[in-house]
Amino acid sequence: MIELKEYSGHIRNHVQLCSELDIPSDLPRKERENRIIVKAYEKWGEKMPDHIYGMFALALWDSDTQTLFCLRDQFGTKPFYYYQTDNGELLYGTSIRSIMEHKNFVKEINRDMLQIYLTLTYVAGEDTFFKGVKKLMPGCFLKWKNGRLSITRYWKPEFHPDNDKSLNEWADEIHSAVKNIMTEIKTDDETAESFLSGGVDSSYVLAMSDAKMSDSCGYDDERFDESFLAKQTADLLGRNFSRCLITPEKYFDAVPYVMYNMEQPLGDASAIVFAIACRATAEHTKLCYSGEGADEFFGGYNMYRNAERYGENLSNFYVGNTNIMKEDEKQKILRTYNPDVLPINLVKHIYDETEGLDPLTKMSDVDIQIWLEGDIYLNVDKMSTAAGLEIRMPLTDRRVFDIASRLPSKFKVNSEQNKVAFRTAAAKVLPEEIAFRKKLGFIVPIRIWLADERYNADVRAKFNSDYAAEFFSIDEINAIFDDYIGGNSDSWRKVWTIYTFLVWYEEYFVKR
């Protein structure tokens, strides 16, 4: 007998699977997906993820073989953790806190992870800040039988550029795939809204959806406020528009809430804004679309346009979207430093897998395997769950990635533009000024707010706390803070990364 023990996610191709697995398609979603997962395992076993499109992390218990089977989707859109107790028991789940509740869990901090965090601003790789708690990585399944654990990687990103198609042919293929996925993203009895920024990804998703309401964030400071661009897009598409105002007071008040519900520290300043937006959106819907995935798949970041000039040097320094502190800086500020714990070690296998491919493909693959899992998808899952909101990401789909994996780099970025083929596809339903609008990023005025004495008192207090002294040289981290306050605004990310770690540590090791 197969029993579903743990599950988080959404199965997109449920109509097809219900037909293949002889399951009534009109069942309530929870029961329908439960049956799909059990029947898929019974029919296909370890090959079941090859047949499922969507977002998922799950655990199945086979009582006949006394085997636990745990599975995470190809991109890691949903988290999954496991922990082996001293007496040989395996604890597992989609949240770390559920594992921590077990009587045999021993809470200890993994100090080595701080070195990774201070560079990347997120927790990358299979280890976590809790000693012994590991992540089941994307594209992997875990088996536990007779006290023995094995992990198998069933999928990895592969790239096979096809130079035989024109730009317009690629755009047609992208558009066709997105159109098909949008028919699966929800059932007729569900009502969804859609997050909307000033960028092409969320605009394209909104244009292709039946969402009547769009949700955006904005600031009083016009220098950072993109919500007027989102409003223009919503008006053009005939959709309603909701704007959540982010104030510095609201932002700083939310930091402990975010670090607690994230379960691990995250130094991405936009995560706080996203958390506030999720809570505001959850007041009028329980389902929302978001446009994550396209940047990494299709060459969306401006730095990707520098890929060729980096050349073979990439494997010596490129560890993903963020690289905040170098090793000499970390040695200077940390009480203990392990020279064997280097961020570059986390991506060596990726460079081995992409040997012979062009620099842009290598950068994209690092971000797909490291950055998306450790930062973007974690943020989306944890903050939406905390708010009681379900988020679905139609652009994060194997069928979309399949196109991106065959798309030549010349149709991803050029000297003037990024995401060229994707933007060309989006232009089929969006005006060119929106489809080809320059990427601005998710702007947060934290660079300014963090220097304001009205808001940074807690930063100063934590930088001088007893528990900060357990990890850092107090004089050195205050020197970084003072340098920032003194006018070196480029240091804000170092300050913020240290601060978010200290807030998280207080939530999990000081208060509790």
N, C-alpha and C positions, 0 to 999 in steps of 0.2 A: 504493500500500500504506500502511495506517495502522498505526503502531507506538506502543504505550503506553510512554512514556519515564519517567514519574514518576506515582505514585499513592499517596494516603493517604486512607483513609475506609472507609465501610460503606454499601452500597446496600440499602435496606430493601425496596423493591418488586421484588426480583429475580425472584420467581415470575412476576409479570405481565410483566416485561421479557423474561424468557427465552422466554415464550410468543409475545410480539410480535416478537421478533428471531430466533426459530427457533434457540434455544440450549438444549442439554440442561440441565435444571434440577438434575441430580444430580452435576454437576461439582464438584470441590473448590472452595472459596470463591475462592481466589486466581485460578484459571483462569476460573471463572464470571464474576467481576467484571471481569477483564481483557477477556473476550469481550464482555460487556455494553457496556463503555465504547467499545470499538472499533466495534462494530456500531451503537451509538446515534449515534456521530459519522457513520458512513457513511450512516445513514438520515436523521438530523435535522440534522446539521451544527451550526451555532451554536445551534440550538433544543434541543439535547440536554438541557440542565439543566431544561427545562420538563417533561421526562418522568421525571426521576429524583428519588426521595425518599431522603434520607439525608444523610450527611456526606461531603464529598469535596473534594479538591484534586488536580489532575492536569495532565499535559502529554502531548499527542499529536503525533507527527510524521507528516505526510503527505508521503511521498517523491514522489508523483506531481506535486504542486503545489509541493513544496519549502516547505511552510508548517508552522510550529510553532503549535499551538493549546493554550493553557493556560487552565484553568478553575478557579474557586473557588466553592463553594456559596453559597447566598443569604445565609446568616448568618455565614459565615466560621468555621465550626467547626474547620476544618483550615487551617493557615497555608500560604502560598505566597509565595516571594520571587523577585526577579529583579535582575540587575545587568548593565550594559553595560560591557564592558572598553574600554580606550583604543583598542584595534585593531578595535573594532566587533563583538566577539563577544558574544552573549547567554548569560549564565549564569543558571540557574534551579534551583529545587528547593523541597522542603517544609521544608528547614532552612537556616539561614544558614551553619552550619559546612561544609556540603557545598559551598557556593559559595566559601567562603573557602579551601578546599583547592586551588582552581584556580591554576595558576601565574601567570595574568594578573590575579588579584584584588589590588587595592591596599587594604590595611587602613588606614583613616583614621576618626577619630571625627567624628561629626556633632554639633558643639557646640550647635547651635540646638535639638536635641532635648532637651537638658537643661532648657531653659526650660519646655517642654511637660511634661516628666516631673515637675518640682518642683511643678507644680499638680495634675496628674492622677494621679500615682504609677504610670502605665503609659505605653506608647508608643502614641499614638493617631495615626490618619491613615496615609497611604501611606509616609511616610518612616520610617527606622529610625535607631538610634544609629550605624550604620555608613554612612559617606558613600557615596552611590551605590546602596546596597542598598534596594530598595523592596518594599513589600508589594503583591501583587495584592489589591485590596480585595474584600470580600464582594459577591456578585452581579455580578461582572465576569469577562470573559474577555480574554485577551491573544492577539494574533496577531503573529508575527514572520516576515517574508518579504522576501527581497532586502535584508536589513540594515535593514529598517524595522519599527518597533514601533508597534502600535496597540492601544489598550485601549477596550473597549466595556462599558458598564454595561447588563447585560441584565435586571436585576431591582432593584427598590427597594421598601421597605415602603410600602404605600398603605393608607389608612384610610377606610372608608365606613360610619359608624355606622348601624345598623339598629334603629330604635326600636319595631318592630312585635312583638317577641318578649318573653315574660315571662322572669323570672329562671330559673324552672325549665326553660323551653324551652332557654335558653342552656346551662344545666348539663347537660341531656340531650345537647346537641350536643357539648359538650366531652368528656363521658364516652364517648360513642360513638366519637369520634375517637381518644382515648387507648386505648380498648379495641382498636380496629382496628390501631393502630400497634404495640401490644404483641404482636400476633400475628406481626409482621414483624421484630421487633427482634433475633431470633436464630432459628437453625434448630434442629430437634429434636435434632441430634447435639451441640449446644453446651450448655455448662453455665455459668450466670452467677450472680454474687452481686450485691448491691445496696448502695450507700452509703446510710447512714441517719443523719439528724440528728434533732433534736426537731421539725423543721418539717413542714409539710403536703406540700411538693413530693416530697421523698424518700419520705415515708410513703405517698403516693398511688402512686408508681412501684412501690414494694415490694409494696403490696397488689394491684396489677394484674399483677404478674409472677409467674413460677413459681420465682423465686429462693428457695432454701432457707436461704441464709446472708445475713445483713445485716452490714455493716461500719461501725463508728463510731469516733470519737475522744473522748478524755476527759482530764481533768486531775485531779490530786490535790486541787486547790483547789475546794471545792464551790460557791463563788460563780460559777465560770465553767463548771462541768461540766454539759453537757446530755445526757451519754450515758445518764443514768438515764431520761430521757424516751424516748430511742431504744430502750432496753431494754424499756420498757413497751410500746411500739408493736410491737416484734418479738415479744414474748410474746403479745400480743393477736392477732397475725396468725399465730401458730404457726410462726415462723421462728427459726432459730438466730441467735445474736448474738455478734459478735466486737468487742472493744474494744481500740483501740490507745491506750496511755497516752502522752501527750505531756509530757515533762519539759522544763524550761528548758535543761538541758544538751543534750538531744537536738535541741531547737529551734535553738539557736544554732550547734551543730555542722553543721546541715544547710544553713545559709545559703549558703556558697560553692557547694555541690552544686546548689542550686536556681538561683542566678544563672548558673552555667555552663550548665546544661541548659536554662534558659529562653531563653538566647542574647541576651536583652536584659534590662535591669533591670526588676524588678517590685516596687513598694513596697506591695503588698497583703499584709498580715501573715498572712492566712489561707493564702496560697500555700505557706508553709513547712509548715504543718500538713497541707495537702493532699498535699504531696510525701511526707511521712513516712507518711501514710495509704496512699498508693499503693504504697509499698515494702512496707508491712506486709501489705496485701491481696494483693499479687502473690506472696506466699509460699504462698498456698493457692488462687489462681485466676488465670486469665489474661484473664477477661472480667468486667466489672462495669458496672452501670447507675448513672446519676447524674441528678439532677433539675434541671439548669440550664435556664434559658429562661423559666420560667413567671412569675417576678417581673417581668421586663421586658415580657412580652407582656400580662399580666393585671393589672398595677398592684400589684405585691407590696411595694414599699418604702414605709415609713411616711411618708417625705417627699413621696410622691405625694399624700397627703391635703392637702398645703398648696398644691397646684398652682393652684387658683382664686385664692388670695390673691396669688400671684406675677403672674398676669395677663400683660400685654404685656411686663413687665420681664424675663421669662424669657430672651428673646433677647439680653439685655445681660449675663447672668451665668451662665446654666445651661449648663455644658459636660459634664455627666454626673454620675455618682454621687459623684465625689470632686472637691474643690476645695481643696487643701491650702495653697497659697501664693499670695498676691496679687502683682501686678506690682511694687509698691513693695518688698516683702520680697525678691523675687528680685534686683532691682537692687542691693539692699543687700549681699547675700551673694555674688553672682557676680562673677568677675573681668571677664568680658565679658558684655554684655547687648545683645541686638538688639531694639529697640522694635517691629520689624515682626513678630516671632514671638510671636503671642498665641494661647492655647488657643481663644478664642472664634472665631477664624478657621476652625477645623476644623469647626465646626458651623453656620456661616452657611447653607450650602446646605440643611441639614436644616430650618432654620426657614423657608427659602424654599419648600421642598417641603410644609411643613405649615401654610402660611399659611391662616388662616380656621378652623383646627381648634382644639379646646379645649386649654387649657394642659397637662392630663394627657397627652393624646396627644402633644403636642410633647416633653414630658419623656421619655416612653416611647420615642419614636423616636430621640432623642439617645442613650439608653442602648442601644437595640437596635443602632444603627449604630456607635457609638463604644466604649462600655464593654464590651459583650459580646465584641466582636472583639479589643479591645486587652488586656483583662484576663482575663475569665472563661474564654473558649474557649482562649486561648493557654495559660493555666495548666493547664486540663484536658488539652490535647493534649501539652504538653511534659513535664509531670510524670508522666503515665501512660506515655508513650513511654519516658522515662528508666528507669522502673521495670519495663518489660516487661509492662505491663498495658494492655489495651484497654478504653476506656470508651465506652459508647454512651449518648446522651442522648435518650430518647424524646420529651421535651416540646419539644425544639428540632426542630420539623418544620413544613414549610410548611402542612400541613393544620391544625395547631394554631394557627399564626399567622393563617391565614385566618379562623378563628373570632374570634380576639382582635381582628383588624382591623375586624370588623363589630360587635363588642361595644360598646355605649354605655358611656361612662365611669362612669355611675351604677351599673353592674353590675361595675365594677372596684374602685372605692373609694367609701366613704361616711364619715361622721363617726366611726363606731365601728370600721370594719373595712376591710382591704385584700383584694384578690383575691377579691371576694365571689362572683362566679359560679364561679370555679375552685374555691373552697372548697366551694361547694354541690355541685359535681360530685364532689369528693373524698369528701364526706359520704355518698355512695352506697355506699362500701366501707370507710369509716372512721368511728369514733365522732365525734360532734360536738366533743367536747373536744379531739380531735386535729386534725380538719379545720379548726376555727375557733380553734386556739391562736394566741395573739399571736406575731407574728414577732419572733424574738430576734436573728437574724443569726448569723453564724459567729464566735462569740466566741473571742478569743485573749487570754491574760493578758499580752500584750507590754507593755501600759501600765505594768504593775508590774515585770515582769522587766527591762525596759530600764533601770530606775533602780537595779537591784541591782548592787553592785560585784562580786559573784561572777560576773556574766554579761556585763557591759558593757565589759570591758577592751579588747576588739577594736574596739568602737565608738569609744572614746576614742583608741585608736592610729590608726585610720584618719582620724579628724577632724584629727589632727595630722601626717599623712603628707605627704611631698613631693608626691605626686600629687594629694592633696586641694587643695594650694596652687596647682596648675595651673588649678583651676576656681573655687575658693572663697576668700573672705577667711577665713583660719583663725580670726581673732578673732571674726568674726561667727557662724560656725557653732558655735564653742565656746560663744558666748553663748547660743545657742538650746539647746544641750545642758545648760548650767549652769542655765538657767531651768527646764528640765524636771526636772533633778535636784533643784533647789531647791523643787519642789512644784507647778509649773505642768504638771500631767499632760496638759493639752490639747496640749502641744507634742510629744508623743511621735511623732505621725505625721510631723512635719517632720524630726525626728531620724532616724526609720526610713527615710524616703524618701531622705535624703542618704546614709545608711549603705548602703542596698542598691545605690545607684548606685556608691559607692566599692568595694564588694565586687565588683560586676560588672566595673568598670573594672580592678581588680587581676587578675581572672581572664583578661580578654581583652587587656589592653594592658601589664600589668606582668609577669605570670608568663610570658607567651607571646611 
